[in-house]
Amino acid sequence: MNYYFEQRKFTRFWFGFSGRISRWPFLLGFLGLLVAFGFFTVVMIPIMHSISPILMLLTYPFLAILIWSAFTLKIKRWHDMDRSGFHVLLSLIPVIGAIFFFIILIIPGTFGKNRYG
């Protein structure tokens, strides 16, 4: 495989809304995001804040990228179940969001092609 193809595949997985992913890649991707978010909030933010409070402002773009990636993974998971990506908005409701997160982990995707890929 050439480098360009692998780089495109990586960016499409983490930042693109199109396509679909099954339960296992979704779970692994979400766990990776959770580890990155935990490391950043527990380790990096206090270090940057101790150096300079202004330096802590540099953490916000990284946290925004993590949130964006979480939404793209959820949208592609909804696509795998042949549902619209707008269902991800339900994850913004506090208790309902947790319930729907476990639903997309449990329900298998559609077999074969669907309207999202």
N, CA, C and O atoms as CSV, one atom per row, in Angstrom:
chain,resi,resn,atom,element,x,y,z
A,1,MET,N,N,0.839,-1.180,0.000
A,1,MET,CA,C,0.000,0.000,0.000
A,1,MET,C,C,0.883,1.243,0.000
A,1,MET,O,O,1.936,1.276,0.637
A,2,ASN,N,N,0.443,2.240,-0.711
A,2,ASN,CA,C,1.238,3.452,-0.700
A,2,ASN,C,C,0.809,4.372,0.443
A,2,ASN,O,O,-0.266,4.212,1.021
A,3,TYR,N,N,1.648,5.306,0.744
A,3,TYR,CA,C,1.451,6.183,1.889
A,3,TYR,C,C,0.202,7.050,1.736
A,3,TYR,O,O,-0.522,7.278,2.705
A,4,TYR,N,N,-0.048,7.532,0.519
A,4,TYR,CA,C,-1.198,8.403,0.292
A,4,TYR,C,C,-2.508,7.686,0.588
A,4,TYR,O,O,-3.409,8.267,1.193
A,5,PHE,N,N,-2.623,6.432,0.167
A,5,PHE,CA,C,-3.838,5.671,0.408
A,5,PHE,C,C,-4.064,5.451,1.896
A,5,PHE,O,O,-5.186,5.594,2.381
A,6,GLU,N,N,-3.012,5.104,2.620
A,6,GLU,CA,C,-3.139,4.865,4.059
A,6,GLU,C,C,-3.490,6.148,4.800
A,6,GLU,O,O,-4.293,6.126,5.733
A,7,GLN,N,N,-2.899,7.256,4.394
A,7,GLN,CA,C,-3.207,8.530,5.038
A,7,GLN,C,C,-4.657,8.923,4.797
A,7,GLN,O,O,-5.322,9.418,5.707
A,8,ARG,N,N,-5.154,8.709,3.588
A,8,ARG,CA,C,-6.548,9.020,3.277
A,8,ARG,C,C,-7.504,8.139,4.068
A,8,ARG,O,O,-8.546,8.599,4.535
A,9,LYS,N,N,-7.145,6.887,4.211
A,9,LYS,CA,C,-7.970,5.949,4.969
A,9,LYS,C,C,-8.037,6.367,6.438
A,9,LYS,O,O,-9.098,6.305,7.059
A,10,PHE,N,N,-6.905,6.790,6.985
A,10,PHE,CA,C,-6.846,7.247,8.367
A,10,PHE,C,C,-7.718,8.487,8.574
A,10,PHE,O,O,-8.513,8.533,9.513
A,11,THR,N,N,-7.579,9.472,7.720
A,11,THR,CA,C,-8.364,10.704,7.888
A,11,THR,C,C,-9.841,10.462,7.635
A,11,THR,O,O,-10.686,11.084,8.279
A,12,ARG,N,N,-10.166,9.574,6.716
A,12,ARG,CA,C,-11.577,9.268,6.460
A,12,ARG,C,C,-12.204,8.579,7.667
A,12,ARG,O,O,-13.367,8.826,7.985
A,13,PHE,N,N,-11.441,7.714,8.343
A,13,PHE,CA,C,-11.974,7.012,9.509
A,13,PHE,C,C,-12.246,7.982,10.652
A,13,PHE,O,O,-13.305,7.912,11.275
A,14,TRP,N,N,-11.320,8.877,10.937
A,14,TRP,CA,C,-11.452,9.744,12.107
A,14,TRP,C,C,-12.220,11.027,11.852
A,14,TRP,O,O,-12.809,11.573,12.785
A,15,PHE,N,N,-12.238,11.535,10.609
A,15,PHE,CA,C,-12.811,12.855,10.386
A,15,PHE,C,C,-13.921,12.905,9.347
A,15,PHE,O,O,-14.589,13.933,9.235
A,16,GLY,N,N,-14.146,11.852,8.590
A,16,GLY,CA,C,-15.153,11.874,7.543
A,16,GLY,C,C,-16.499,11.345,8.016
A,16,GLY,O,O,-16.570,10.430,8.837
A,17,PHE,N,N,-17.564,11.934,7.487
A,17,PHE,CA,C,-18.916,11.525,7.874
A,17,PHE,C,C,-19.477,10.417,7.001
A,17,PHE,O,O,-20.447,9.766,7.390
A,18,SER,N,N,-18.902,10.187,5.848
A,18,SER,CA,C,-19.480,9.207,4.934
A,18,SER,C,C,-18.987,7.803,5.266
A,18,SER,O,O,-17.936,7.620,5.881
A,19,GLY,N,N,-19.757,6.839,4.852
A,19,GLY,CA,C,-19.399,5.451,5.067
A,19,GLY,C,C,-20.016,4.875,6.328
A,19,GLY,O,O,-20.875,5.492,6.958
A,20,ARG,N,N,-19.569,3.695,6.680
A,20,ARG,CA,C,-20.106,3.010,7.849
A,20,ARG,C,C,-19.013,2.170,8.491
A,20,ARG,O,O,-18.066,1.746,7.829
A,21,ILE,N,N,-19.161,1.937,9.796
A,21,ILE,CA,C,-18.223,1.087,10.523
A,21,ILE,C,C,-19.024,0.133,11.395
A,21,ILE,O,O,-20.113,0.463,11.863
A,22,SER,N,N,-18.477,-1.039,11.603
A,22,SER,CA,C,-19.166,-2.040,12.421
A,22,SER,C,C,-18.895,-1.787,13.904
A,22,SER,O,O,-18.221,-0.825,14.273
A,23,ARG,N,N,-19.426,-2.655,14.729
A,23,ARG,CA,C,-19.340,-2.461,16.183
A,23,ARG,C,C,-17.919,-2.507,16.709
A,23,ARG,O,O,-17.551,-1.686,17.550
A,24,TRP,N,N,-17.118,-3.435,16.242
A,24,TRP,CA,C,-15.770,-3.607,16.778
A,24,TRP,C,C,-14.859,-2.406,16.475
A,24,TRP,O,O,-14.229,-1.893,17.400
A,25,PRO,N,N,-14.762,-1.933,15.214
A,25,PRO,CA,C,-13.949,-0.732,14.976
A,25,PRO,C,C,-14.490,0.496,15.712
A,25,PRO,O,O,-13.720,1.354,16.144
A,26,PHE,N,N,-15.814,0.576,15.853
A,26,PHE,CA,C,-16.392,1.688,16.603
A,26,PHE,C,C,-15.938,1.645,18.056
A,26,PHE,O,O,-15.529,2.665,18.612
A,27,LEU,N,N,-16.009,0.475,18.668
A,27,LEU,CA,C,-15.621,0.346,20.071
A,27,LEU,C,C,-14.135,0.644,20.258
A,27,LEU,O,O,-13.761,1.356,21.190
A,28,LEU,N,N,-13.291,0.109,19.388
A,28,LEU,CA,C,-11.859,0.369,19.496
A,28,LEU,C,C,-11.534,1.852,19.268
A,28,LEU,O,O,-10.710,2.431,19.977
A,29,GLY,N,N,-12.178,2.447,18.289
A,29,GLY,CA,C,-11.963,3.868,18.028
A,29,GLY,C,C,-12.422,4.731,19.183
A,29,GLY,O,O,-11.744,5.688,19.557
A,30,PHE,N,N,-13.578,4.397,19.755
A,30,PHE,CA,C,-14.090,5.183,20.864
A,30,PHE,C,C,-13.233,5.009,22.112
A,30,PHE,O,O,-13.035,5.967,22.859
A,31,LEU,N,N,-12.721,3.798,22.350
A,31,LEU,CA,C,-11.808,3.592,23.470
A,31,LEU,C,C,-10.509,4.368,23.274
A,31,LEU,O,O,-9.952,4.906,24.231
A,32,GLY,N,N,-10.033,4.425,22.041
A,32,GLY,CA,C,-8.845,5.226,21.744
A,32,GLY,C,C,-9.069,6.700,22.016
A,32,GLY,O,O,-8.201,7.377,22.568
A,33,LEU,N,N,-10.237,7.199,21.628
A,33,LEU,CA,C,-10.568,8.593,21.909
A,33,LEU,C,C,-10.688,8.845,23.406
A,33,LEU,O,O,-10.281,9.896,23.901
A,34,LEU,N,N,-11.244,7.888,24.116
A,34,LEU,CA,C,-11.388,8.027,25.559
A,34,LEU,C,C,-10.025,8.064,26.252
A,34,LEU,O,O,-9.818,8.846,27.180
A,35,VAL,N,N,-9.103,7.225,25.802
A,35,VAL,CA,C,-7.750,7.231,26.370
A,35,VAL,C,C,-7.044,8.551,26.052
A,35,VAL,O,O,-6.393,9.131,26.920
A,36,ALA,N,N,-7.172,9.021,24.819
A,36,ALA,CA,C,-6.539,10.294,24.440
A,36,ALA,C,C,-7.135,11.453,25.236
A,36,ALA,O,O,-6.405,12.332,25.695
A,37,PHE,N,N,-8.446,11.458,25.400
A,37,PHE,CA,C,-9.097,12.519,26.167
A,37,PHE,C,C,-8.669,12.470,27.630
A,37,PHE,O,O,-8.389,13.508,28.230
A,38,GLY,N,N,-8.615,11.275,28.205
A,38,GLY,CA,C,-8.194,11.128,29.593
A,38,GLY,C,C,-6.755,11.558,29.805
A,38,GLY,O,O,-6.452,12.271,30.762
A,39,PHE,N,N,-5.860,11.127,28.910
A,39,PHE,CA,C,-4.459,11.527,29.016
A,39,PHE,C,C,-4.319,13.035,28.917
A,39,PHE,O,O,-3.571,13.656,29.672
A,40,PHE,N,N,-5.046,13.610,27.982
A,40,PHE,CA,C,-4.911,15.045,27.767
A,40,PHE,C,C,-5.457,15.842,28.943
A,40,PHE,O,O,-4.842,16.824,29.358
A,41,THR,N,N,-6.595,15.437,29.483
A,41,THR,CA,C,-7.172,16.210,30.581
A,41,THR,C,C,-6.478,15.953,31.906
A,41,THR,O,O,-6.426,16.852,32.746
A,42,VAL,N,N,-5.947,14.768,32.122
A,42,VAL,CA,C,-5.317,14.457,33.407
A,42,VAL,C,C,-3.841,14.853,33.426
A,42,VAL,O,O,-3.332,15.283,34.460
A,43,VAL,N,N,-3.149,14.712,32.292
A,43,VAL,CA,C,-1.711,14.950,32.273
A,43,VAL,C,C,-1.352,16.298,31.628
A,43,VAL,O,O,-0.673,17.125,32.235
A,44,MET,N,N,-1.811,16.499,30.412
A,44,MET,CA,C,-1.341,17.656,29.657
A,44,MET,C,C,-1.900,18.989,30.151
A,44,MET,O,O,-1.157,19.965,30.252
A,45,ILE,N,N,-3.183,19.046,30.456
A,45,ILE,CA,C,-3.767,20.321,30.883
A,45,ILE,C,C,-3.140,20.814,32.183
A,45,ILE,O,O,-2.804,21.996,32.261
A,46,PRO,N,N,-2.960,19.972,33.219
A,46,PRO,CA,C,-2.291,20.492,34.423
A,46,PRO,C,C,-0.842,20.932,34.177
A,46,PRO,O,O,-0.383,21.912,34.763
A,47,ILE,N,N,-0.126,20.211,33.313
A,47,ILE,CA,C,1.251,20.613,33.010
A,47,ILE,C,C,1.256,21.967,32.313
A,47,ILE,O,O,2.021,22.858,32.681
A,48,MET,N,N,0.411,22.116,31.318
A,48,MET,CA,C,0.368,23.384,30.590
A,48,MET,C,C,-0.120,24.523,31.488
A,48,MET,O,O,0.348,25.655,31.372
A,49,HIS,N,N,-1.052,24.220,32.369
A,49,HIS,CA,C,-1.552,25.254,33.271
A,49,HIS,C,C,-0.481,25.672,34.279
A,49,HIS,O,O,-0.414,26.840,34.661
A,50,SER,N,N,0.355,24.729,34.710
A,50,SER,CA,C,1.420,25.079,35.658
A,50,SER,C,C,2.507,25.921,34.988
A,50,SER,O,O,3.138,26.751,35.641
A,51,ILE,N,N,2.726,25.712,33.697
A,51,ILE,CA,C,3.720,26.522,32.979
A,51,ILE,C,C,3.170,27.927,32.763
A,51,ILE,O,O,3.810,28.919,33.112
A,52,SER,N,N,1.985,27.996,32.189
A,52,SER,CA,C,1.350,29.282,31.934
A,52,SER,C,C,-0.131,29.044,31.658
A,52,SER,O,O,-0.477,28.193,30.839
A,53,PRO,N,N,-1.004,29.782,32.327
A,53,PRO,CA,C,-2.436,29.622,32.052
A,53,PRO,C,C,-2.806,29.946,30.606
A,53,PRO,O,O,-3.766,29.390,30.072
A,54,ILE,N,N,-2.061,30.832,29.980
A,54,ILE,CA,C,-2.317,31.168,28.582
A,54,ILE,C,C,-2.012,29.965,27.687
A,54,ILE,O,O,-2.691,29.741,26.685
A,55,LEU,N,N,-0.996,29.202,28.053
A,55,LEU,CA,C,-0.613,28.022,27.278
A,55,LEU,C,C,-1.726,26.976,27.270
A,55,LEU,O,O,-1.822,26.169,26.344
A,56,MET,N,N,-2.556,26.995,28.297
A,56,MET,CA,C,-3.648,26.037,28.372
A,56,MET,C,C,-4.677,26.257,27.263
A,56,MET,O,O,-5.425,25.341,26.920
A,57,LEU,N,N,-4.717,27.458,26.706
A,57,LEU,CA,C,-5.643,27.730,25.604
A,57,LEU,C,C,-5.317,26.907,24.367
A,57,LEU,O,O,-6.179,26.715,23.508
A,58,LEU,N,N,-4.103,26.426,24.265
A,58,LEU,CA,C,-3.729,25.578,23.131
A,58,LEU,C,C,-4.376,24.207,23.192
A,58,LEU,O,O,-4.379,23.486,22.194
A,59,THR,N,N,-4.921,23.833,24.328
A,59,THR,CA,C,-5.545,22.516,24.463
A,59,THR,C,C,-6.933,22.459,23.824
A,59,THR,O,O,-7.400,21.380,23.460
A,60,TYR,N,N,-7.586,23.594,23.688
A,60,TYR,CA,C,-8.958,23.589,23.180
A,60,TYR,C,C,-9.094,23.077,21.751
A,60,TYR,O,O,-10.034,22.329,21.480
A,61,PRO,N,N,-8.209,23.437,20.823
A,61,PRO,CA,C,-8.341,22.842,19.480
A,61,PRO,C,C,-8.192,21.321,19.492
A,61,PRO,O,O,-8.895,20.627,18.757
A,62,PHE,N,N,-7.295,20.800,20.311
A,62,PHE,CA,C,-7.127,19.352,20.386
A,62,PHE,C,C,-8.383,18.685,20.945
A,62,PHE,O,O,-8.807,17.645,20.442
A,63,LEU,N,N,-8.968,19.268,21.964
A,63,LEU,CA,C,-10.201,18.710,22.527
A,63,LEU,C,C,-11.347,18.790,21.523
A,63,LEU,O,O,-12.193,17.897,21.474
A,64,ALA,N,N,-11.380,19.853,20.724
A,64,ALA,CA,C,-12.410,19.972,19.679
A,64,ALA,C,C,-12.246,18.880,18.629
A,64,ALA,O,O,-13.239,18.349,18.132
A,65,ILE,N,N,-11.015,18.542,18.290
A,65,ILE,CA,C,-10.758,17.474,17.327
A,65,ILE,C,C,-11.232,16.133,17.888
A,65,ILE,O,O,-11.797,15.322,17.153
A,66,LEU,N,N,-11.010,15.894,19.171
A,66,LEU,CA,C,-11.465,14.647,19.787
A,66,LEU,C,C,-12.995,14.550,19.775
A,66,LEU,O,O,-13.549,13.486,19.499
A,67,ILE,N,N,-13.665,15.647,20.071
A,67,ILE,CA,C,-15.130,15.647,20.059
A,67,ILE,C,C,-15.646,15.436,18.642
A,67,ILE,O,O,-16.600,14.686,18.436
A,68,TRP,N,N,-15.025,16.090,17.662
A,68,TRP,CA,C,-15.407,15.916,16.255
A,68,TRP,C,C,-15.274,14.443,15.848
A,68,TRP,O,O,-16.163,13.884,15.206
A,69,SER,N,N,-14.163,13.833,16.226
A,69,SER,CA,C,-13.947,12.427,15.878
A,69,SER,C,C,-14.965,11.512,16.538
A,69,SER,O,O,-15.394,10.528,15.936
A,70,ALA,N,N,-15.358,11.826,17.770
A,70,ALA,CA,C,-16.381,11.019,18.447
A,70,ALA,C,C,-17.701,11.101,17.692
A,70,ALA,O,O,-18.393,10.095,17.538
A,71,PHE,N,N,-18.053,12.296,17.222
A,71,PHE,CA,C,-19.292,12.436,16.468
A,71,PHE,C,C,-19.223,11.708,15.134
A,71,PHE,O,O,-20.209,11.103,14.714
A,72,THR,N,N,-18.075,11.755,14.458
A,72,THR,CA,C,-17.990,11.058,13.179
A,72,THR,C,C,-18.080,9.544,13.354
A,72,THR,O,O,-18.691,8.860,12.533
A,73,LEU,N,N,-17.479,9.020,14.412
A,73,LEU,CA,C,-17.594,7.581,14.658
A,73,LEU,C,C,-19.037,7.185,14.935
A,73,LEU,O,O,-19.511,6.165,14.435
A,74,LYS,N,N,-19.729,7.982,15.723
A,74,LYS,CA,C,-21.134,7.668,16.021
A,74,LYS,C,C,-21.996,7.766,14.775
A,74,LYS,O,O,-22.879,6.934,14.568
A,75,ILE,N,N,-21.757,8.761,13.952
A,75,ILE,CA,C,-22.545,8.912,12.725
A,75,ILE,C,C,-22.336,7.712,11.810
A,75,ILE,O,O,-23.298,7.179,11.256
A,76,LYS,N,N,-21.095,7.287,11.649
A,76,LYS,CA,C,-20.841,6.120,10.790
A,76,LYS,C,C,-21.418,4.842,11.375
A,76,LYS,O,O,-21.785,3.925,10.640
A,77,ARG,N,N,-21.498,4.782,12.683
A,77,ARG,CA,C,-22.125,3.607,13.315
A,77,ARG,C,C,-23.626,3.604,13.042
A,77,ARG,O,O,-24.204,2.550,12.777
A,78,TRP,N,N,-24.262,4.774,13.105
A,78,TRP,CA,C,-25.683,4.854,12.753
A,78,TRP,C,C,-25.879,4.499,11.284
A,78,TRP,O,O,-26.862,3.848,10.930
A,79,HIS,N,N,-24.953,4.922,10.429
A,79,HIS,CA,C,-25.044,4.558,9.014
A,79,HIS,C,C,-24.969,3.053,8.818
A,79,HIS,O,O,-25.624,2.512,7.927
A,80,ASP,N,N,-24.180,2.372,9.637
A,80,ASP,CA,C,-24.074,0.923,9.519
A,80,ASP,C,C,-25.392,0.238,9.838
A,80,ASP,O,O,-25.674,-0.844,9.324
A,81,MET,N,N,-26.198,0.864,10.683
A,81,MET,CA,C,-27.512,0.305,11.012
A,81,MET,C,C,-28.599,0.827,10.069
A,81,MET,O,O,-29.790,0.657,10.331
A,82,ASP,N,N,-28.179,1.467,8.965
A,82,ASP,CA,C,-29.073,2.028,7.949
A,82,ASP,C,C,-29.994,3.100,8.528
A,82,ASP,O,O,-31.175,3.176,8.189
A,83,ARG,N,N,-29.437,3.913,9.396
A,83,ARG,CA,C,-30.168,5.030,9.997
A,83,ARG,C,C,-29.441,6.320,9.656
A,83,ARG,O,O,-28.259,6.312,9.312
A,84,SER,N,N,-30.150,7.406,9.757
A,84,SER,CA,C,-29.573,8.714,9.470
A,84,SER,C,C,-28.556,9.100,10.543
A,84,SER,O,O,-28.683,8.711,11.704
A,85,GLY,N,N,-27.565,9.858,10.143
A,85,GLY,CA,C,-26.559,10.326,11.084
A,85,GLY,C,C,-27.096,11.350,12.062
A,85,GLY,O,O,-26.445,11.651,13.062
A,86,PHE,N,N,-28.276,11.889,11.788
A,86,PHE,CA,C,-28.861,12.871,12.702
A,86,PHE,C,C,-29.272,12.247,14.031
A,86,PHE,O,O,-29.564,12.963,14.989
A,87,HIS,N,N,-29.297,10.932,14.094
A,87,HIS,CA,C,-29.580,10.266,15.367
A,87,HIS,C,C,-28.492,10.550,16.402
A,87,HIS,O,O,-28.705,10.367,17.600
A,88,VAL,N,N,-27.329,10.998,15.933
A,88,VAL,CA,C,-26.242,11.322,16.857
A,88,VAL,C,C,-26.613,12.504,17.745
A,88,VAL,O,O,-26.034,12.676,18.818
A,89,LEU,N,N,-27.550,13.301,17.320
A,89,LEU,CA,C,-27.991,14.423,18.154
A,89,LEU,C,C,-28.657,13.944,19.439
A,89,LEU,O,O,-28.725,14.681,20.422
A,90,LEU,N,N,-29.146,12.710,19.426
A,90,LEU,CA,C,-29.727,12.154,20.648
A,90,LEU,C,C,-28.674,11.940,21.728
A,90,LEU,O,O,-29.003,11.863,22.912
A,91,SER,N,N,-27.413,11.846,21.324
A,91,SER,CA,C,-26.357,11.659,22.318
A,91,SER,C,C,-26.081,12.922,23.109
A,91,SER,O,O,-25.358,12.880,24.105
A,92,LEU,N,N,-26.635,14.032,22.692
A,92,LEU,CA,C,-26.453,15.281,23.432
A,92,LEU,C,C,-27.402,15.396,24.617
A,92,LEU,O,O,-27.202,16.239,25.491
A,93,ILE,N,N,-28.431,14.560,24.653
A,93,ILE,CA,C,-29.362,14.539,25.787
A,93,ILE,C,C,-28.740,13.655,26.861
A,93,ILE,O,O,-28.407,12.504,26.578
A,94,PRO,N,N,-28.570,14.159,28.100
A,94,PRO,CA,C,-27.755,13.451,29.104
A,94,PRO,C,C,-28.073,11.974,29.317
A,94,PRO,O,O,-27.191,11.150,29.078
A,95,VAL,N,N,-29.237,11.595,29.737
A,95,VAL,CA,C,-29.511,10.183,30.035
A,95,VAL,C,C,-29.793,9.404,28.757
A,95,VAL,O,O,-29.349,8.266,28.608
A,96,ILE,N,N,-30.518,10.008,27.851
A,96,ILE,CA,C,-30.853,9.356,26.582
A,96,ILE,C,C,-29.582,9.058,25.791
A,96,ILE,O,O,-29.494,8.023,25.130
A,97,GLY,N,N,-28.606,9.950,25.850
A,97,GLY,CA,C,-27.355,9.752,25.120
A,97,GLY,C,C,-26.624,8.510,25.561
A,97,GLY,O,O,-26.088,7.781,24.726
A,98,ALA,N,N,-26.590,8.248,26.856
A,98,ALA,CA,C,-25.919,7.044,27.363
A,98,ALA,C,C,-26.654,5.786,26.912
A,98,ALA,O,O,-26.026,4.784,26.571
A,99,ILE,N,N,-27.971,5.840,26.911
A,99,ILE,CA,C,-28.764,4.690,26.469
A,99,ILE,C,C,-28.509,4.405,24.988
A,99,ILE,O,O,-28.308,3.254,24.599
A,100,PHE,N,N,-28.518,5.454,24.168
A,100,PHE,CA,C,-28.295,5.261,22.738
A,100,PHE,C,C,-26.868,4.835,22.442
A,100,PHE,O,O,-26.631,4.154,21.444
A,101,PHE,N,N,-25.916,5.212,23.274
A,101,PHE,CA,C,-24.544,4.747,23.080
A,101,PHE,C,C,-24.483,3.229,23.225
A,101,PHE,O,O,-23.832,2.557,22.425
A,102,PHE,N,N,-25.153,2.688,24.236
A,102,PHE,CA,C,-25.149,1.235,24.408
A,102,PHE,C,C,-25.980,0.545,23.334
A,102,PHE,O,O,-25.697,-0.600,22.980
A,103,ILE,N,N,-26.990,1.215,22.813
A,103,ILE,CA,C,-27.781,0.636,21.722
A,103,ILE,C,C,-26.915,0.452,20.484
A,103,ILE,O,O,-26.975,-0.592,19.834
A,104,ILE,N,N,-26.105,1.465,20.152
A,104,ILE,CA,C,-25.289,1.322,18.940
A,104,ILE,C,C,-24.137,0.346,19.146
A,104,ILE,O,O,-23.525,-0.097,18.174
A,105,LEU,N,N,-23.836,0.009,20.389
A,105,LEU,CA,C,-22.851,-1.039,20.631
A,105,LEU,C,C,-23.449,-2.433,20.511
A,105,LEU,O,O,-22.742,-3.383,20.176
A,106,ILE,N,N,-24.736,-2.566,20.778
A,106,ILE,CA,C,-25.382,-3.874,20.818
A,106,ILE,C,C,-25.972,-4.283,19.473
A,106,ILE,O,O,-25.784,-5.417,19.032
A,107,ILE,N,N,-26.678,-3.376,18.827
A,107,ILE,CA,C,-27.383,-3.711,17.587
A,107,ILE,C,C,-26.386,-3.906,16.443
A,107,ILE,O,O,-25.568,-3.023,16.186
A,108,PRO,N,N,-26.443,-5.037,15.761
A,108,PRO,CA,C,-25.534,-5.244,14.621
A,108,PRO,C,C,-25.955,-4.395,13.430
A,108,PRO,O,O,-27.105,-3.970,13.327
A,109,GLY,N,N,-25.018,-4.158,12.549
A,109,GLY,CA,C,-25.311,-3.404,11.341
A,109,GLY,C,C,-26.044,-4.252,10.321
A,109,GLY,O,O,-26.216,-5.458,10.498
A,110,THR,N,N,-26.467,-3.606,9.259
A,110,THR,CA,C,-27.159,-4.323,8.195
A,110,THR,C,C,-26.138,-5.141,7.403
A,110,THR,O,O,-24.985,-4.737,7.257
A,111,PHE,N,N,-26.571,-6.282,6.902
A,111,PHE,CA,C,-25.710,-7.130,6.099
A,111,PHE,C,C,-25.736,-6.639,4.661
A,111,PHE,O,O,-26.778,-6.224,4.154
A,112,GLY,N,N,-24.596,-6.687,4.019
A,112,GLY,CA,C,-24.513,-6.237,2.637
A,112,GLY,C,C,-24.556,-4.722,2.545
A,112,GLY,O,O,-24.342,-4.008,3.524
A,113,LYS,N,N,-24.837,-4.261,1.347
A,113,LYS,CA,C,-24.868,-2.827,1.115
A,113,LYS,C,C,-26.161,-2.223,1.624
A,113,LYS,O,O,-27.215,-2.859,1.596
A,114,ASN,N,N,-26.068,-0.997,2.088
A,114,ASN,CA,C,-27.254,-0.220,2.403
A,114,ASN,C,C,-27.102,1.144,1.746
A,114,ASN,O,O,-26.195,1.329,0.935
A,115,ARG,N,N,-27.957,2.097,2.069
A,115,ARG,CA,C,-27.906,3.374,1.364
A,115,ARG,C,C,-26.713,4.245,1.761
A,115,ARG,O,O,-26.488,5.295,1.159
A,116,TYR,N,N,-25.946,3.817,2.769
A,116,TYR,CA,C,-24.782,4.591,3.210
A,116,TYR,C,C,-23.457,3.945,2.825
A,116,TYR,O,O,-22.395,4.476,3.150
A,117,GLY,N,N,-23.506,2.836,2.156
A,117,GLY,CA,C,-22.253,2.224,1.716
A,117,GLY,C,C,-22.230,0.743,1.847
A,117,GLY,O,O,-21.230,0.109,1.509
